């Protein structure tokens, strides 16, 4: 028996050297949803620069840091190595 929630998870690798990782997340959601950027809410309100800090000054790999937040009906988990998962919540 397969878990339906697993089949709804979308995996992406983020560029940890990008200047604005929040914009990269918004771009992925835009692509998944097939929407224009102007149709999305501002991601900064959701993550407030946290991703910038995780990638620009990453903790030790042993910390296994991850950030989890909701944006545009997706539960998004971003790991410090750039792995990201997107789970539609509605």
Protein Blocks (a to p, Z undefined) as FASTA:
>chain_A
ZZfklmmpccddddfkbfblmlmmmmmmmmmnopafklpccfklmnnommmmmmmmccdf
klopacdddeehiacdddfkopacdddfZZ
